[in-house]
Amino acid sequence: MLAALPGLFAQGARFRPAPSYVAGGKADQTEGARILGEFRQAGIAGTYWLSFELRVMPRQGTERVLEGELFGTHGPAGPLTRLTLENARWLIQSGPAPAAWTAPSGTAVRAATTTETLQPVAGTDFTLFDLQMPFLHWTDFVYEGLAKVRGRPAHQFVLYPPADFAAARPDLSGVRVFIDTQFQALVQVEQLGPDGKPAKSVTLIDLKKVGDQWLVKSVDLRNHVTRDKTRLTFKAAALNLTLPAETFTPAQLAEPTPPVPRANLQGL
């Protein structure tokens, strides 16, 4: 089916899911732009480290657990994340000019393509795209109003991919996001398929407060086509780290990750 999609889109205009306004009428788009703009500036303060596990739960087959870690900071072009999983390493730049670099085990560092950021990592449903979240900076979006997610109020948006991204992922017609009004947290992301229905969703399960900072504790990634699920659970954190700036450069990606001071470690 997917092999036929490029031809399908070439025959006519790309499918664009219509906005689903929560209250039935058009929401205040100026207010929506303000809300999304503020959220783009949110995130974990300073430089930090997180350890995590990915629990792969296929609809059929054996469950398995993978362990990894990430370092994060805010660079001049946006958030930077250094990810290690299954002896492979990535450097991910989020923000309005997303980019990524990869250093598979035993190989040199190289830039990752947009297509590669969309591919499953280590046989899971987790992708670099899920962590990079470039859709938050797509300029074509509609504010759909105030919704409820798991009983909590959340701002609902649908965002549409730019032409270059659409060319790399023709089956993704848009992304719908829900932002918690109190915690400034992304509580749900729905990747919309060629029919406008969710093909994959990422749902926040819980948060934990460490000092003055709210951190994601766990999220579920669901593939609505295969009905497989992957649970991402953060196990420990270290905040307010001081690391050399070159830690978050492509040139350093092949080098071992820096040690985390024990005094900074906190369980989640």
C-alpha positions in Angstrom: 0.0 0.0 0.0 2.7 2.5 1.0 4.6 1.9 -2.2 1.7 3.3 -4.1 1.4 6.4 -2.1 4.0 8.6 -4.0 2.1 7.9 -7.2 -1.2 8.7 -5.5 0.0 12.0 -4.3 1.6 12.8 -7.7 -1.9 12.5 -9.4 -3.4 15.3 -7.4 -3.1 17.7 -4.5 -1.7 16.2 -1.3 -4.4 15.3 1.2 -4.8 17.9 4.0 -6.8 16.9 7.0 -9.4 19.4 7.8 -9.2 21.1 11.3 -11.4 19.5 14.0 -12.5 22.4 16.0 -13.2 21.4 19.6 -16.1 23.7 20.2 -17.6 23.4 16.7 -16.7 27.0 15.8 -13.3 28.4 14.7 -10.9 28.9 17.5 -9.0 32.2 18.1 -5.9 31.7 15.8 -4.0 34.7 17.3 -4.3 33.2 20.7 -3.3 29.8 19.4 -0.2 31.3 17.8 0.7 32.8 21.1 0.2 29.6 23.0 2.3 27.5 20.5 5.0 30.2 20.5 5.3 30.1 24.3 5.4 26.3 24.3 8.3 26.3 21.7 10.4 28.1 24.3 9.6 25.6 27.1 11.8 22.6 28.1 14.1 21.4 30.8 16.3 24.2 32.0 20.1 24.0 31.8 22.1 20.8 30.8 20.8 17.5 32.0 21.1 13.7 31.8 18.4 11.1 31.7 18.5 7.3 31.7 15.6 5.3 30.2 14.3 2.0 29.1 12.3 1.1 26.0 9.9 -1.8 26.6 8.9 -3.2 23.3 5.4 -4.9 23.5 4.5 -6.3 20.1 0.9 -7.5 19.5 2.5 -10.8 18.6 5.9 -12.0 19.7 8.2 -11.7 22.7 8.5 -8.5 24.7 12.0 -7.1 25.2 13.6 -4.2 27.0 16.4 -1.9 25.8 18.3 0.6 27.9 19.7 3.9 26.9 20.7 7.4 28.0 20.6 11.0 26.8 22.2 14.3 27.5 20.3 17.5 26.7 21.0 21.2 26.6 19.9 24.3 24.7 22.1 25.4 21.8 22.1 28.6 19.8 19.8 27.0 17.2 17.5 25.2 19.6 17.5 22.1 21.9 20.3 19.6 21.5 20.1 16.0 22.5 22.8 13.4 22.6 21.3 9.9 22.5 22.9 6.5 23.1 21.0 3.3 22.5 22.2 -0.2 21.7 25.8 1.0 21.1 24.7 3.5 18.6 24.8 7.3 19.1 22.9 10.2 17.7 23.1 14.0 18.1 19.7 15.6 17.5 19.0 19.3 17.0 15.4 20.4 17.5 13.9 23.8 16.8 13.1 25.6 13.5 16.2 24.2 11.7 16.2 20.5 12.7 19.2 18.3 12.0 20.7 15.0 13.2 23.9 13.1 13.1 24.6 9.5 13.7 27.5 7.4 14.8 26.6 3.7 14.6 28.8 1.3 16.6 32.3 1.3 15.0 31.6 3.8 12.2 32.3 7.4 11.6 30.0 10.3 12.4 27.8 11.4 9.5 24.7 13.5 9.0 21.4 11.7 9.2 18.8 12.2 6.5 15.2 13.2 7.1 14.2 9.7 6.0 16.5 8.2 8.6 15.0 10.3 11.4 11.7 8.6 10.5 12.9 5.1 10.7 12.4 2.9 13.8 15.3 2.7 16.1 16.6 -0.7 17.2 13.5 -2.6 16.1 11.1 -0.4 18.2 8.4 2.0 17.2 10.6 4.8 18.6 12.2 7.2 16.0 14.4 10.2 16.2 11.4 12.2 14.8 9.6 11.4 18.1 12.4 13.0 20.1 13.2 15.8 17.7 9.6 16.9 17.3 10.2 19.2 14.3 6.4 19.5 13.8 6.3 21.9 16.7 8.0 24.4 14.5 6.1 23.9 11.3 4.6 27.2 10.3 1.4 25.9 8.7 -0.9 25.0 11.6 -4.4 25.5 13.0 -5.4 26.0 16.6 -8.4 23.8 17.2 -9.3 24.9 20.7 -9.3 23.6 24.2 -9.8 19.9 24.5 -9.7 17.2 27.3 -7.0 14.5 27.4 -7.4 11.9 30.1 -9.6 14.4 31.9 -7.3 17.3 31.8 -7.6 20.5 29.7 -5.2 20.7 26.8 -4.7 23.0 23.8 -5.3 21.1 20.6 -3.4 21.9 17.3 -3.1 20.3 13.9 0.2 21.0 12.1 0.9 20.4 8.4 4.3 19.3 7.0 6.3 21.6 4.7 7.0 20.5 1.2 10.5 19.0 1.8 9.3 16.9 4.7 6.2 15.8 2.8 8.4 14.6 0.0 10.3 12.4 2.4 7.2 11.1 4.2 4.2 11.3 1.7 2.1 9.1 4.0 2.1 11.6 6.9 -0.6 14.1 6.2 -0.2 16.1 9.5 0.4 15.9 13.2 -2.1 16.7 15.9 -0.7 17.7 19.3 -2.2 18.4 22.7 -0.5 20.7 25.2 -1.5 20.5 28.9 -2.6 24.0 30.0 -1.1 23.7 33.5 2.2 21.8 33.1 3.2 23.0 29.6 3.7 19.4 28.7 3.0 17.7 25.4 0.4 15.1 26.6 -0.4 13.5 23.3 0.9 13.5 19.7 -1.0 11.9 16.8 0.8 11.3 13.5 -2.0 11.4 10.9 -1.9 8.9 8.0 -2.9 9.5 4.4 -6.6 9.3 5.4 -6.2 11.9 8.2 -6.6 9.2 10.9 -4.0 8.5 13.6 -1.4 6.1 12.4 0.8 6.4 15.4 0.3 8.1 18.8 2.6 9.1 21.6 0.8 9.6 24.9 2.2 11.0 28.2 1.5 8.6 31.0 2.9 10.5 34.0 5.2 13.3 35.1 7.5 13.6 38.2 8.7 16.8 39.8 12.5 17.0 40.6 13.2 20.2 42.4 11.4 22.9 40.6 11.4 21.0 37.3 8.6 18.7 36.0 10.1 15.8 34.0 8.4 13.2 31.8 8.3 9.9 33.7 6.8 7.6 31.0 5.1 7.7 27.6 3.5 5.1 25.4 4.1 4.9 21.7 1.3 3.1 19.8 1.4 1.9 16.2 -2.3 1.9 15.2 -1.5 0.0 12.0 0.3 -3.0 13.6 -1.2 -2.4 17.1 2.3 -2.8 18.6 3.3 -0.7 21.6 6.5 0.6 23.0 6.7 2.2 26.5 9.5 4.7 27.1 10.2 5.0 30.8 12.8 7.4 32.3 14.6 5.8 35.3 17.0 8.5 36.6 17.9 12.1 36.1 20.8 14.5 36.7 20.0 18.2 36.4 22.0 21.4 36.2 25.1 19.8 34.8 28.2 21.6 33.7 29.6 20.1 30.5 32.0 21.4 27.8 30.1 22.9 24.9 31.9 20.5 22.5 30.0 17.6 24.1 27.1 18.6 21.9 29.0 18.8 18.6 29.0 16.2 15.8 32.8 16.0 16.1 32.5 14.6 19.6 29.7 12.2 19.0 32.1 9.2 18.4 33.7 9.9 21.8 32.5 8.3 25.0 29.7 10.1 26.9 30.8 12.2 29.8 30.5 10.8 33.3 27.5 11.9 35.4 28.4 13.2 38.9 26.9 10.9 41.5 25.9 13.9 43.6 23.5 15.0 40.8 21.7 11.6 40.3 18.1 11.3 41.3 15.8 8.4 40.7 12.5 8.9 38.9 
